[in-house]
Amino acid sequence: MLSEMERMELIAKIRSLPDQLESLVAGLSPEQLGGAYLAGEWTVAQNVHHLFDSHANSYIRCRLILTEDSPPLKPYKQDAWAALPDASDPDISVSLRLLRALHARWARFWESLPEDAWARSGVHPEYGTMSLADMLRSYTDHGEAHLDQITRTLAAA
């Protein structure tokens, strides 16, 4: 279980992800956003769109965990989603705005949880039982991993 201090640090990371992401991609050209510079890796644009898609799914899962008893947490085919035209479009402005709004709301969600809610859980078919504390840790790590992936992709450009 996460301590209150650990939770606050992770929530701060959730809150700051949109700022970090916007700083990383500010001023990039459509070619830089859409360029496939690393074999087997998504483009910068796909990473940005994926962060919104993934974190929106997670936010909904968190709300299900809080309001239902051990709900199933539906997976989705992230590579298929990333290949869709709207998820590979180099215009990332809408996804950046959506991610900023989502993370503001998600941070508020995390901050409002009573102590006993952190242990509530859902069941993911690939990852098993996941508590709200697990979700916070997992999606903080997820955001940081994609910032790293974008950084590596831009370095390879």
DSSP file (Angstrom, degrees, kcal/mol; ACC not computed):
  #  RESIDUE AA STRUCTURE BP1 BP2  ACC     N-H-->O    O-->H-N    N-H-->O    O-->H-N    TCO  KAPPA ALPHA  PHI   PSI    X-CA   Y-CA   Z-CA
    1    1 A M              0   0    0      0, 0.0     2,-0.2     0, 0.0   118,-0.0   0.000 360.0 360.0 360.0 142.7    0.0    0.0    0.0
    2    2 A L        -     0   0    0    116,-0.1     2,-0.1     1,-0.1   116,-0.0  -0.565 360.0-124.8 -80.4 141.9    1.2    3.5   -0.8
    3    3 A S     >  -     0   0    0     -2,-0.2     4,-2.5     1,-0.1     5,-0.2  -0.372  29.4-106.5 -75.1 165.9    1.8    6.0    2.0
    4    4 A E  H  > S+     0   0    0      1,-0.2     4,-2.4     2,-0.2     5,-0.2   0.896 122.8  52.1 -61.0 -39.4    0.0    9.3    1.9
    5    5 A M  H  > S+     0   0    0      2,-0.2     4,-2.1     1,-0.2    -1,-0.2   0.917 109.6  48.6 -63.8 -43.3    3.3   11.0    1.0
    6    6 A E  H  > S+     0   0    0      1,-0.2     4,-2.3     2,-0.2    -2,-0.2   0.910 111.1  50.9 -62.7 -41.8    3.9    8.5   -1.9
    7    7 A R  H  X S+     0   0    0     -4,-2.5     4,-2.8     1,-0.2     5,-0.2   0.928 109.1  50.4 -61.3 -44.8    0.4    9.1   -3.2
    8    8 A M  H  X S+     0   0    0     -4,-2.4     4,-2.1     1,-0.2    -1,-0.2   0.885 110.2  50.3 -62.6 -38.8    0.8   12.8   -3.1
    9    9 A E  H  X S+     0   0    0     -4,-2.1     4,-1.4     2,-0.2    -1,-0.2   0.911 113.0  46.1 -64.9 -42.1    4.1   12.5   -5.1
   10   10 A L  H  X S+     0   0    0     -4,-2.3     4,-2.1     2,-0.2    -2,-0.2   0.894 110.7  52.2 -68.7 -39.6    2.5   10.3   -7.7
   11   11 A I  H  X S+     0   0    0     -4,-2.8     4,-2.6     1,-0.2    -1,-0.2   0.891 106.3  54.7 -62.9 -39.1   -0.6   12.6   -8.0
   12   12 A A  H  X S+     0   0    0     -4,-2.1     4,-1.9     1,-0.2    -1,-0.2   0.871 107.4  50.6 -61.7 -36.1    1.8   15.5   -8.6
   13   13 A K  H  X S+     0   0    0     -4,-1.4     4,-1.3     2,-0.2    -2,-0.2   0.897 109.1  50.5 -68.2 -39.9    3.3   13.6  -11.4
   14   14 A I  H  < S+     0   0    0     -4,-2.1     3,-0.4     1,-0.2    -2,-0.2   0.931 112.3  48.1 -59.8 -44.9   -0.1   12.9  -12.9
   15   15 A R  H  < S+     0   0    0     -4,-2.6     4,-0.3     1,-0.2    -2,-0.2   0.861 114.8  44.8 -64.8 -36.5   -0.9   16.6  -12.7
   16   16 A S  H  X S+     0   0    0     -4,-1.9     4,-2.3     1,-0.2     3,-0.3   0.604  86.0  90.8 -88.7 -10.9    2.4   17.7  -14.3
   17   17 A L  H  X S+     0   0    0     -4,-1.3     4,-2.9    -3,-0.4     5,-0.2   0.903  84.6  52.9 -54.2 -46.2    2.5   15.2  -17.2
   18   18 A P  H  > S+     0   0    0      0, 0.0     4,-2.7     0, 0.0    -1,-0.2   0.904 110.2  48.6 -59.1 -39.3    0.7   17.5  -19.6
   19   19 A D  H  > S+     0   0    0     -3,-0.3     4,-2.3    -4,-0.3    -2,-0.2   0.929 113.0  47.5 -63.3 -44.8    3.2   20.3  -19.0
   20   20 A Q  H  X S+     0   0    0     -4,-2.3     4,-1.9     2,-0.2    -1,-0.2   0.919 113.8  47.9 -62.0 -43.6    6.1   17.9  -19.4
   21   21 A L  H  X S+     0   0    0     -4,-2.9     4,-1.9    -5,-0.2    -2,-0.2   0.934 111.2  49.4 -64.1 -47.3    4.6   16.6  -22.6
   22   22 A E  H  X S+     0   0    0     -4,-2.7     4,-1.2    -5,-0.2    -1,-0.2   0.891 110.6  51.1 -61.9 -39.3    3.8   20.0  -24.1
   23   23 A S  H  < S+     0   0    0     -4,-2.3    -1,-0.2     1,-0.2    -2,-0.2   0.890 110.1  50.7 -62.3 -38.6    7.4   21.2  -23.3
   24   24 A L  H  < S+     0   0    0     -4,-1.9    -2,-0.2     1,-0.2    -1,-0.2   0.841 120.0  32.9 -69.3 -34.8    8.8   18.1  -25.1
   25   25 A V  H >< S+     0   0    0     -4,-1.9     3,-1.9    -5,-0.1    -1,-0.2   0.438  84.1 130.0-105.2  -0.6    6.8   18.5  -28.3
   26   26 A A  T 3< S+     0   0    0     -4,-1.2    -3,-0.0     1,-0.3    -4,-0.0  -0.299  79.9   6.6 -58.8 132.0    6.6   22.3  -28.5
   27   27 A G  T 3  S+     0   0    0      1,-0.2    -1,-0.3    -2,-0.0     2,-0.2   0.492  88.3 147.5  78.5   3.7    7.5   23.7  -31.8
   28   28 A L    <   -     0   0    0     -3,-1.9    -1,-0.2     1,-0.1    -3,-0.0  -0.479  45.5-124.3 -73.0 143.5    7.9   20.3  -33.6
   29   29 A S     >  -     0   0    0     -2,-0.2     4,-2.5     1,-0.1     5,-0.2  -0.371  25.0-106.3 -78.5 162.7    7.0   20.2  -37.2
   30   30 A P  H  > S+     0   0    0      0, 0.0     4,-2.1     0, 0.0     5,-0.1   0.863 123.4  55.1 -56.3 -34.6    4.4   17.9  -38.7
   31   31 A E  H  > S+     0   0    0      2,-0.2     4,-1.1     1,-0.2    -3,-0.0   0.914 108.7  46.1 -65.8 -42.3    7.3   15.9  -40.1
   32   32 A Q  H  4 S+     0   0    0      1,-0.2    12,-0.5     2,-0.2    -1,-0.2   0.889 114.6  48.3 -66.4 -38.5    9.0   15.5  -36.7
   33   33 A L  H  < S+     0   0    0     -4,-2.5    12,-2.9     1,-0.2    13,-0.4   0.847 121.0  35.4 -69.6 -33.8    5.6   14.5  -35.1
   34   34 A G  H  < S+     0   0    0     -4,-2.1     2,-0.2    -5,-0.2    -1,-0.2   0.452  88.6 117.5-102.0  -1.3    4.8   12.0  -37.8
   35   35 A G     <  -     0   0    0     -4,-1.1     2,-1.2    -3,-0.2     9,-0.4  -0.472  58.2-142.8 -74.2 134.8    8.3   10.6  -38.6
   36   36 A A        +     0   0    0     -2,-0.2     7,-0.1     1,-0.2    -1,-0.1  -0.757  37.7 156.8 -94.1  89.2    8.9    6.9  -37.9
   37   37 A Y        +     0   0    0     -2,-1.2     2,-0.5     5,-0.2    -1,-0.2   0.691  56.9  51.4 -92.0 -21.6   12.5    7.3  -36.7
   38   38 A L  S >  S-     0   0    0      3,-0.2     3,-2.0    -3,-0.2    -1,-0.1  -0.975  88.6-116.4-122.4 126.2   12.8    4.1  -34.6
   39   39 A A  T 3  S+     0   0    0     -2,-0.5     3,-0.1     1,-0.3    -2,-0.1  -0.346  99.7   8.8 -59.9 131.6   11.9    0.7  -36.0
   40   40 A G  T 3  S+     0   0    0      1,-0.3     2,-0.3    -2,-0.1    -1,-0.3   0.482 107.6 108.6  78.4   2.0    9.0   -0.9  -34.1
   41   41 A E  S <  S-     0   0    0     -3,-2.0    -1,-0.3     1,-0.1    -3,-0.2  -0.799  70.6-110.9-110.3 153.8    8.3    2.3  -32.1
   42   42 A W        -     0   0    0     -2,-0.3    -5,-0.2     1,-0.1    -4,-0.1  -0.349  36.0-103.3 -73.8 160.6    5.4    4.7  -32.5
   43   43 A T     >  -     0   0    0     -7,-0.1     4,-2.1     1,-0.1     5,-0.1  -0.271  35.9-102.9 -71.8 169.0    5.8    8.2  -33.9
   44   44 A V  H  > S+     0   0    0    -12,-0.5     4,-2.3    -9,-0.4     5,-0.2   0.936 124.6  51.2 -59.1 -45.6    5.8   11.2  -31.5
   45   45 A A  H  > S+     0   0    0    -12,-2.9     4,-2.8     1,-0.2     5,-0.3   0.922 108.0  51.2 -60.0 -44.5    2.2   12.0  -32.6
   46   46 A Q  H  > S+     0   0    0    -13,-0.4     4,-2.6     1,-0.2    -1,-0.2   0.894 109.4  51.4 -60.8 -38.5    1.1    8.4  -32.0
   47   47 A N  H  X S+     0   0    0     -4,-2.1     4,-2.3     2,-0.2    -1,-0.2   0.923 111.0  47.5 -62.7 -44.2    2.6    8.6  -28.5
   48   48 A V  H  X S+     0   0    0     -4,-2.3     4,-1.5     2,-0.2    -2,-0.2   0.953 115.0  44.3 -63.3 -49.6    0.8   11.8  -27.7
   49   49 A H  H  X S+     0   0    0     -4,-2.8     4,-2.5    38,-0.2    -1,-0.2   0.901 112.4  54.0 -62.4 -39.6   -2.6   10.5  -28.9
   50   50 A H  H  X S+     0   0    0     -4,-2.6     4,-3.5    -5,-0.3     5,-0.4   0.884 101.0  59.1 -62.3 -39.6   -2.0    7.2  -27.1
   51   51 A L  H  X S+     0   0    0     -4,-2.3     4,-2.3     1,-0.2     5,-0.2   0.926 109.8  43.2 -58.3 -43.0   -1.4    8.9  -23.8
   52   52 A F  H  X S+     0   0    0     -4,-1.5     4,-2.7     2,-0.2     5,-0.3   0.966 115.9  47.7 -65.2 -49.3   -4.8   10.4  -24.0
   53   53 A D  H  X S+     0   0    0     -4,-2.5     4,-2.0     1,-0.2    -2,-0.2   0.931 117.1  42.2 -56.3 -48.5   -6.5    7.2  -25.2
   54   54 A S  H  X S+     0   0    0     -4,-3.5     4,-2.4     1,-0.2    -1,-0.2   0.921 116.6  45.9 -66.6 -45.8   -4.8    5.1  -22.5
   55   55 A H  H  X S+     0   0    0     -4,-2.3     4,-2.5    -5,-0.4    -1,-0.2   0.824 110.3  54.1 -72.7 -29.7   -5.2    7.5  -19.6
   56   56 A A  H  X S+     0   0    0     -4,-2.7     4,-2.0    -5,-0.2    -1,-0.2   0.921 110.2  48.0 -65.8 -42.9   -8.9    8.2  -20.5
   57   57 A N  H  X S+     0   0    0     -4,-2.0     4,-2.4    -5,-0.3    -2,-0.2   0.929 112.9  48.5 -60.3 -44.6   -9.5    4.4  -20.4
   58   58 A S  H  X S+     0   0    0     -4,-2.4     4,-2.9     2,-0.2    -2,-0.2   0.908 107.3  54.7 -64.3 -41.8   -7.7    4.2  -17.1
   59   59 A Y  H  X S+     0   0    0     -4,-2.5     4,-2.0     1,-0.2    -1,-0.2   0.924 110.4  46.7 -57.5 -44.8   -9.7    7.1  -15.6
   60   60 A I  H  X S+     0   0    0     -4,-2.0     4,-2.3     1,-0.2    -1,-0.2   0.918 111.1  52.2 -63.6 -43.4  -12.9    5.3  -16.5
   61   61 A R  H  X S+     0   0    0     -4,-2.4     4,-2.7     1,-0.2    -2,-0.2   0.907 107.7  52.6 -58.7 -41.7  -11.5    2.1  -15.0
   62   62 A C  H  X S+     0   0    0     -4,-2.9     4,-2.1     1,-0.2    -1,-0.2   0.905 109.0  48.8 -61.9 -41.4  -10.7    4.0  -11.8
   63   63 A R  H  X S+     0   0    0     -4,-2.0     4,-1.5     2,-0.2    -1,-0.2   0.875 110.8  50.9 -67.2 -36.3  -14.2    5.3  -11.5
   64   64 A L  H  X S+     0   0    0     -4,-2.3     4,-2.0     2,-0.2    -2,-0.2   0.927 109.2  51.1 -64.2 -44.3  -15.6    1.8  -12.1
   65   65 A I  H  < S+     0   0    0     -4,-2.7     5,-0.3     1,-0.2    -2,-0.2   0.904 111.5  48.2 -58.9 -41.2  -13.3    0.4   -9.3
   66   66 A L  H  < S+     0   0    0     -4,-2.1    -1,-0.2     1,-0.2    -2,-0.2   0.804 121.6  33.6 -70.4 -28.7  -14.5    3.1   -6.9
   67   67 A T  H  < S+     0   0    0     -4,-1.5     2,-0.3    -3,-0.2    -2,-0.2   0.522 115.7  50.0-110.0  -6.0  -18.2    2.6   -7.7
   68   68 A E  S  < S-     0   0    0     -4,-2.0     2,-0.8    -5,-0.1     0, 0.0  -0.901  84.8-104.5-130.2 159.4  -18.5   -1.2   -8.3
   69   69 A D  S    S-     0   0    0     -2,-0.3    53,-0.1     1,-0.2    -3,-0.1  -0.766  91.7 -32.3 -88.1 112.9  -17.3   -4.3   -6.5
   70   70 A S  S    S-     0   0    0     -2,-0.8    52,-0.2    51,-0.6    -1,-0.2   0.889  84.4-164.3  48.8  54.7  -14.3   -5.8   -8.3
   71   71 A P        -     0   0    0      0, 0.0    52,-2.7     0, 0.0     2,-0.2  -0.281  24.1-104.2 -68.9 153.1  -15.4   -4.8  -11.8
   72   72 A P  B     -a  123   0A   0      0, 0.0     2,-0.8     0, 0.0    52,-0.2  -0.580  29.6-141.3 -71.2 139.8  -13.8   -6.3  -14.9
   73   73 A L        -     0   0    0     50,-2.9   -15,-0.0    -2,-0.2   -12,-0.0  -0.888  18.0-138.9-107.8 103.6  -11.3   -3.9  -16.5
   74   74 A K        -     0   0    0     -2,-0.8     2,-0.1    50,-0.1   -13,-0.1  -0.398  12.8-147.5 -69.2 127.1  -11.6   -4.1  -20.2
   75   75 A P        -     0   0    0      0, 0.0     2,-0.3     0, 0.0    -1,-0.1  -0.350  10.3-155.6 -80.4 171.9   -8.4   -4.1  -22.2
   76   76 A Y        -     0   0    0     -2,-0.1     2,-1.4     0, 0.0     3,-0.1  -0.963  29.3-100.9-144.1 162.1   -8.1   -2.6  -25.7
   77   77 A K     >  -     0   0    0     -2,-0.3     4,-2.4     1,-0.2     3,-0.3  -0.667  37.3-175.8 -88.1  90.7   -5.8   -3.2  -28.7
   78   78 A Q  H  > S+     0   0    0     -2,-1.4     4,-2.6     1,-0.2    -1,-0.2   0.839  79.9  52.8 -62.3 -35.7   -3.5   -0.3  -28.3
   79   79 A D  H  > S+     0   0    0      2,-0.2     4,-1.0     1,-0.2    -1,-0.2   0.893 110.9  47.9 -66.4 -37.7   -1.5   -1.0  -31.4
   80   80 A A  H  > S+     0   0    0     -3,-0.3     4,-0.5     2,-0.2     3,-0.3   0.901 112.6  48.9 -66.9 -40.4   -4.7   -1.1  -33.4
   81   81 A W  H >< S+     0   0    0     -4,-2.4     3,-1.2     1,-0.2     6,-0.3   0.915 108.8  53.4 -63.9 -41.7   -5.8    2.1  -31.8
   82   82 A A  H 3< S+     0   0    0     -4,-2.6    -1,-0.2     1,-0.3    -2,-0.2   0.739 105.2  55.8 -66.4 -22.3   -2.5    3.8  -32.6
   83   83 A A  H 3< S+     0   0    0     -4,-1.0    -1,-0.3    -3,-0.3    -2,-0.2   0.592  82.5 107.8 -85.8 -11.3   -2.8    2.8  -36.2
   84   84 A L  S XX S-     0   0    0     -3,-1.2     3,-1.3    -4,-0.5     4,-0.6  -0.349  82.9-114.4 -65.9 149.0   -6.2    4.6  -36.6
   85   85 A P  H >> S+     0   0    0      0, 0.0     3,-1.0     0, 0.0     4,-0.8   0.866 115.0  51.6 -55.5 -40.8   -6.0    7.8  -38.7
   86   86 A D  H 34 S+     0   0    0      1,-0.2    -4,-0.1     2,-0.2    -2,-0.0   0.744 109.4  52.0 -69.8 -19.8   -7.0   10.1  -35.8
   87   87 A A  H <4 S+     0   0    0     -3,-1.3   -38,-0.2    -6,-0.3    -1,-0.2   0.454 113.4  41.8 -95.9  -2.2   -4.2    8.5  -33.7
   88   88 A S  H << S+     0   0    0     -3,-1.0   -42,-0.2    -4,-0.6    -2,-0.2   0.379  82.6 121.1-119.6   0.6   -1.4    9.0  -36.2
   89   89 A D     <  -     0   0    0     -4,-0.8   -40,-0.1    -5,-0.2    -5,-0.0  -0.450  63.6-137.4 -63.5 130.2   -2.4   12.5  -37.3
   90   90 A P  S    S+     0   0    0      0, 0.0     2,-1.2     0, 0.0    -1,-0.1   0.629  84.0  94.8 -68.8 -10.5    0.5   14.9  -36.7
   91   91 A D        +     0   0    0      1,-0.2     4,-0.2     2,-0.0     3,-0.2  -0.713  46.5 163.8 -80.8 102.2   -2.0   17.5  -35.4
   92   92 A I     >  +     0   0    0     -2,-1.2     4,-2.5     1,-0.2     5,-0.2   0.352  40.3 104.2 -99.9   3.8   -1.7   16.7  -31.7
   93   93 A S  H  > S+     0   0    0      1,-0.2     4,-2.1     2,-0.2     5,-0.2   0.880  81.3  46.5 -59.4 -42.3   -3.4   19.9  -30.4
   94   94 A V  H  > S+     0   0    0     -3,-0.2     4,-2.9     1,-0.2    -1,-0.2   0.932 112.7  49.6 -67.2 -44.3   -6.7   18.3  -29.5
   95   95 A S  H  > S+     0   0    0     -4,-0.2     4,-2.6     1,-0.2    -2,-0.2   0.880 109.8  52.1 -63.3 -36.6   -5.1   15.4  -27.8
   96   96 A L  H  X S+     0   0    0     -4,-2.5     4,-2.2     2,-0.2    -1,-0.2   0.923 112.3  45.3 -64.5 -42.9   -2.9   17.8  -25.8
   97   97 A R  H  X S+     0   0    0     -4,-2.1     4,-2.3    -5,-0.2    -2,-0.2   0.921 114.3  48.4 -65.8 -42.8   -5.9   19.8  -24.7
   98   98 A L  H  X S+     0   0    0     -4,-2.9     4,-2.9     1,-0.2    -2,-0.2   0.912 111.6  49.9 -63.1 -42.2   -7.9   16.7  -23.8
   99   99 A L  H  X S+     0   0    0     -4,-2.6     4,-2.8    -5,-0.2     5,-0.2   0.900 109.5  51.6 -64.2 -40.5   -4.9   15.2  -21.8
  100  100 A R  H  X S+     0   0    0     -4,-2.2     4,-1.8     2,-0.2    -2,-0.2   0.941 114.2  42.8 -61.1 -47.5   -4.5   18.5  -19.9
  101  101 A A  H  X S+     0   0    0     -4,-2.3     4,-2.2     2,-0.2    -2,-0.2   0.919 114.7  50.7 -65.3 -43.5   -8.2   18.5  -18.9
  102  102 A L  H  X S+     0   0    0     -4,-2.9     4,-3.2     1,-0.2    -2,-0.2   0.931 110.3  48.5 -60.3 -46.9   -8.2   14.8  -18.2
  103  103 A H  H  X S+     0   0    0     -4,-2.8     4,-2.5     2,-0.2    -1,-0.2   0.844 109.1  53.2 -67.4 -32.6   -5.2   15.0  -15.9
  104  104 A A  H  X S+     0   0    0     -4,-1.8     4,-1.7    -5,-0.2    -1,-0.2   0.936 115.1  41.3 -63.4 -45.2   -6.6   18.0  -14.0
  105  105 A R  H  X S+     0   0    0     -4,-2.2     4,-2.2     2,-0.2    -2,-0.2   0.902 114.8  51.5 -68.1 -41.6   -9.8   16.0  -13.4
  106  106 A W  H  X S+     0   0    0     -4,-3.2     4,-2.6     2,-0.2    -2,-0.2   0.891 107.7  51.9 -64.8 -41.2   -7.9   12.8  -12.6
  107  107 A A  H  X S+     0   0    0     -4,-2.5     4,-2.6     1,-0.2    -1,-0.2   0.914 109.8  50.0 -61.1 -41.8   -5.7   14.5  -10.1
  108  108 A R  H  X S+     0   0    0     -4,-1.7     4,-1.5     2,-0.2    -2,-0.2   0.904 108.8  52.9 -62.9 -40.7   -8.8   15.8   -8.4
  109  109 A F  H >X S+     0   0    0     -4,-2.2     3,-0.5     1,-0.2     4,-0.5   0.959 111.3  45.6 -56.3 -53.1  -10.2   12.3   -8.4
  110  110 A W  H >< S+     0   0    0     -4,-2.6     3,-1.2     1,-0.2    -2,-0.2   0.905 111.7  51.8 -59.6 -43.2   -7.1   10.9   -6.7
  111  111 A E  H 3< S+     0   0    0     -4,-2.6    -1,-0.2     1,-0.2    -2,-0.2   0.768 107.4  53.6 -66.8 -24.5   -7.0   13.7   -4.1
  112  112 A S  H << S+     0   0    0     -4,-1.5    -1,-0.2    -3,-0.5    -2,-0.2   0.529  79.9 116.3 -89.5  -4.8  -10.6   13.1   -3.1
  113  113 A L    <<  -     0   0    0     -3,-1.2     2,-0.1    -4,-0.5     5,-0.0  -0.436  63.9-129.5 -69.3 131.6  -10.3    9.4   -2.4
  114  114 A P    >>  -     0   0    0      0, 0.0     3,-1.7     0, 0.0     4,-0.7  -0.411  30.5-103.3 -71.2 158.8  -10.9    8.4    1.3
  115  115 A E  G >4 S+     0   0    0      1,-0.3     3,-0.9     2,-0.2     4,-0.3   0.855 119.6  53.9 -53.1 -42.2   -8.2    6.3    2.9
  116  116 A D  G >4 S+     0   0    0      1,-0.2     3,-0.6     2,-0.1    -1,-0.3   0.674  97.1  67.3 -72.1 -14.6  -10.3    3.1    2.6
  117  117 A A  G X4 S+     0   0    0     -3,-1.7     3,-1.7     1,-0.2    15,-0.4   0.765  80.8  76.3 -75.6 -24.5  -10.8    3.5   -1.2
  118  118 A W  G << S+     0   0    0     -3,-0.9    15,-1.7    -4,-0.7    14,-0.4   0.761  93.7  51.7 -61.0 -25.1   -7.2    3.0   -2.1
  119  119 A A  G <  S+     0   0    0     -3,-0.6    -1,-0.3    -4,-0.3    -2,-0.2   0.578  81.8 113.8 -88.5 -10.2   -7.5   -0.8   -1.6
  120  120 A R    <   -     0   0    0     -3,-1.7    12,-1.9    -4,-0.2     2,-0.3  -0.306  50.9-170.8 -60.8 146.9  -10.6   -1.1   -3.8
  121  121 A S  E     - B   0 131A   0     10,-0.2   -51,-0.6   -56,-0.2     2,-0.3  -0.929  25.2-157.6-143.4 162.8   -9.8   -3.1   -6.9
  122  122 A G  E     - B   0 130A   0      8,-2.2     8,-2.9    -2,-0.3     2,-0.6  -0.788  29.6-111.7-127.6 174.1  -10.9   -4.4  -10.3
  123  123 A V  E     -aB  72 129A   0    -52,-2.7   -50,-2.9    -2,-0.3     6,-0.2  -0.944  21.8-165.7-119.8 118.5   -9.8   -7.3  -12.4
  124  124 A H  E  >  - B   0 128A   0      4,-2.9     4,-2.5    -2,-0.6   -50,-0.1  -0.857  21.5-136.8 -98.7 132.6   -7.8   -6.9  -15.6
  125  125 A P  T  4 S+     0   0    0      0, 0.0    -1,-0.1     0, 0.0     4,-0.1   0.778 103.4  34.7 -62.9 -25.7   -7.7  -10.1  -17.8
  126  126 A E  T  4 S+     0   0    0      2,-0.1    -3,-0.0     1,-0.1    -2,-0.0   0.804 129.9  29.8 -94.4 -33.8   -3.9   -9.5  -18.5
  127  127 A Y  T  4 S-     0   0    0      1,-0.3     2,-0.1     3,-0.0    -1,-0.1   0.479  94.5-141.8-110.0  -5.5   -2.7   -8.1  -15.2
  128  128 A G  E  <  +B  124   0A   0     -4,-2.5    -4,-2.9     2,-0.1    -1,-0.3  -0.452  61.7   6.2  80.6-152.9   -5.0   -9.6  -12.6
  129  129 A T  E     -B  123   0A   0     -6,-0.2     2,-0.4    -2,-0.1    -6,-0.2  -0.492  66.7-174.1 -72.0 129.7   -6.3   -7.7   -9.6
  130  130 A M  E     -B  122   0A   0     -8,-2.9    -8,-2.2    -2,-0.3     2,-0.1  -0.985   8.7-154.6-129.9 122.2   -5.4   -4.0   -9.6
  131  131 A S  E  >  -B  121   0A   0     -2,-0.4     4,-2.4   -10,-0.2   -10,-0.2  -0.382  35.5-104.8 -83.5 168.9   -6.2   -1.7   -6.7
  132  132 A L  H  > S+     0   0    0    -12,-1.9     4,-2.3   -14,-0.4     5,-0.2   0.883 125.5  54.4 -61.2 -36.8   -6.6    2.0   -7.1
  133  133 A A  H  > S+     0   0    0    -15,-1.7     4,-2.2   -13,-0.2    -1,-0.2   0.913 108.0  49.4 -61.7 -42.0   -3.1    2.4   -5.6
  134  134 A D  H  > S+     0   0    0    -16,-0.3     4,-3.0     1,-0.2    -2,-0.2   0.904 109.5  52.1 -62.1 -41.4   -1.8    0.0   -8.2
  135  135 A M  H  X S+     0   0    0     -4,-2.4     4,-2.6     2,-0.2     5,-0.3   0.916 108.7  49.6 -63.1 -44.0   -3.5    2.1  -10.9
  136  136 A L  H  X S+     0   0    0     -4,-2.3     4,-1.7     2,-0.2     5,-0.2   0.944 115.3  43.5 -60.4 -48.1   -2.0    5.3   -9.7
  137  137 A R  H  X S+     0   0    0     -4,-2.2     4,-2.2     1,-0.2    -2,-0.2   0.934 114.8  50.2 -62.4 -46.4    1.5    3.8   -9.7
  138  138 A S  H  X S+     0   0    0     -4,-3.0     4,-2.2     1,-0.2    -2,-0.2   0.900 113.1  43.5 -62.2 -44.4    1.0    2.1  -13.0
  139  139 A Y  H  X S+     0   0    0     -4,-2.6     4,-1.9     2,-0.2    -1,-0.2   0.738 110.1  55.2 -82.2 -21.3   -0.2    5.1  -14.9
  140  140 A T  H  X S+     0   0    0     -4,-1.7     4,-2.0    -5,-0.3    -1,-0.2   0.934 112.8  44.0 -66.2 -47.2    2.4    7.5  -13.4
  141  141 A D  H  X S+     0   0    0     -4,-2.2     4,-2.5    -5,-0.2    -2,-0.2   0.889 110.9  55.9 -61.2 -40.0    5.0    5.0  -14.7
  142  142 A H  H  X S+     0   0    0     -4,-2.2     4,-1.9     2,-0.2    -1,-0.2   0.928 107.4  47.8 -60.3 -47.1    3.1    4.8  -18.0
  143  143 A G  H  X S+     0   0    0     -4,-1.9     4,-1.9     1,-0.2    -1,-0.2   0.919 112.8  48.5 -60.4 -44.6    3.3    8.5  -18.6
  144  144 A E  H  X S+     0   0    0     -4,-2.0     4,-2.1     1,-0.2    -1,-0.2   0.872 108.2  54.9 -65.0 -36.9    7.0    8.7  -17.7
  145  145 A A  H  X S+     0   0    0     -4,-2.5     4,-2.2     1,-0.2    -1,-0.2   0.881 109.1  47.4 -64.2 -37.9    7.7    5.7  -20.1
  146  146 A H  H  X S+     0   0    0     -4,-1.9     4,-2.5     2,-0.2    -1,-0.2   0.837 108.0  54.4 -75.6 -31.2    6.1    7.5  -23.0
  147  147 A L  H  X S+     0   0    0     -4,-1.9     4,-2.3     2,-0.2    -2,-0.2   0.922 111.4  47.1 -61.3 -42.0    7.9   10.8  -22.2
  148  148 A D  H  X S+     0   0    0     -4,-2.1     4,-2.5     2,-0.2    -2,-0.2   0.911 110.5  51.4 -64.2 -43.0   11.1    8.7  -22.4
  149  149 A Q  H  X S+     0   0    0     -4,-2.2     4,-2.4     2,-0.2    -2,-0.2   0.911 110.6  48.5 -62.3 -42.3    9.9    7.0  -25.7
  150  150 A I  H  X S+     0   0    0     -4,-2.5     4,-2.7     2,-0.2     5,-0.2   0.919 110.6  51.4 -63.1 -43.3    9.3   10.4  -27.2
  151  151 A T  H  X S+     0   0    0     -4,-2.3     4,-2.0     1,-0.2    -2,-0.2   0.916 112.1  46.1 -59.8 -44.4   12.7   11.7  -26.1
  152  152 A R  H  X S+     0   0    0     -4,-2.5     4,-1.4     2,-0.2    -1,-0.2   0.882 111.8  51.9 -66.5 -38.2   14.4    8.6  -27.7
  153  153 A T  H  X S+     0   0    0     -4,-2.4     4,-0.6     1,-0.2    -2,-0.2   0.923 111.1  46.5 -64.5 -44.2   12.4    9.0  -30.9
  154  154 A L  H >< S+     0   0    0     -4,-2.7     3,-0.7     1,-0.2    -1,-0.2   0.866 109.0  55.4 -67.1 -35.1   13.3   12.7  -31.2
  155  155 A A  H 3< S+     0   0    0     -4,-2.0    -1,-0.2     1,-0.2    -2,-0.2   0.819 107.5  50.5 -65.0 -30.0   17.0   11.9  -30.5
  156  156 A A  H 3<        0   0    0     -4,-1.4    -1,-0.2     1,-0.2    -2,-0.2   0.615 360.0 360.0 -82.2 -12.7   16.9    9.4  -33.4
  157  157 A A    <<        0   0    0     -3,-0.7    -1,-0.2    -4,-0.6    -2,-0.1   0.502 360.0 360.0 -65.3 360.0   15.4   11.9  -35.8
